[in-house]
């Protein structure tokens, strides 16, 4: 019953120093190595939670302080694009999870397929995001660079949005100026999220090259698994950004 | 016993062997991933649908109102996050150390946000 070709289960007690090539020497077993890197990845993600947490806290406080400005400013966002992007990102999380499964099952072809799909969906997300950003630029809603209060001092001057939200009243100049704070936080939060996507897509490209060379499907799935954690974390950030920025100010 | 010789494509036996060899490292099945994908897409549809309905508000005290729309939106987002963390990120199947790490992270996050909010919302600096 000897079966030496599959050794992913870890070191056997009586096999001194016999271990798969990807097991580092300072680890007792492959399992221990996996758990240690997994733990480290989660610690990194905790620092990321704190990092985005600061932005979310700022948004919560500012929204409560300048509520009318934040409500009218968020009416500028297109719920259709936001929903589409949420769908794209959730499906990309699924394809990434399937990529991890393919690596665990040592299916090279499927791994390349799912990593490619995740890569393409990531680019699709950024594509939609760039459509939204260019809309903001055209409407002078980019704080600091290209800014105008006009849509909020006089909602009727913005017929497209005014048609969807006829209840929006003209804001007093001091409150209207606070819509810039909404857009500052909008760009800070979605921009930071997009930066994480760009980093993720770059790593996906690197992983695709390595996967084509046969990496990750030899039993050593740590890299794919931990990258998956990163990708799902970025998905979770968007799961909260979407309702907070797009949805909750309709009523 | 020769390894999956000659069989092209899907090889149930080999897959089963890989699963059995991984005693600690649990492999989550694609069926679970598909189910979670479905649940997440339903959750997304639900949160968009709910945002188009005026769910009203609860007047807790004069000057203190709780709007239900953001509460429902955040509740759905938290549910979606839990599904992603437990299944896509394998926390349900991971070691106690990982579970504790994740729990610590969320606890610290909630504590920091909670304490910040109690400070900001209880200062007597007028109404905005």
Interface residues (C-beta under 8 A of the other chain):
Chain A: X1 X3 X5 X6 X7 X8 X9 X10 X31 X34 X35 X38 X39 X42 X43 X45 X46 X49 X50 X53 X56 X57 X60 X61 X64 X65 X66 X67 X79 X83 X86 X87 X90 X91 X93 X94 X96 X97 X98 X101 X104 X105 X106 X225 X228 X229 X232 X233 X235 X236 X239 X240 X242 X243 X244 X246 X247 X248 X250 X251
Chain B: X1 X3 X15 X17 X18 X21 X22 X23 X24 X25 X27 X28 X29 X30 X33 X34 X36 X37 X40 X41 X44 X47 X48 X51 X52 X53 X54 X55 X67 X69 X70 X73 X74 X76 X77 X80 X81 X84 X85 X87 X88 X89 X90 X94 X95 X97 X98 X101 X102 X104 X105 X106 X108 X109 X112 X113 X116 X117 X120 X121 X128
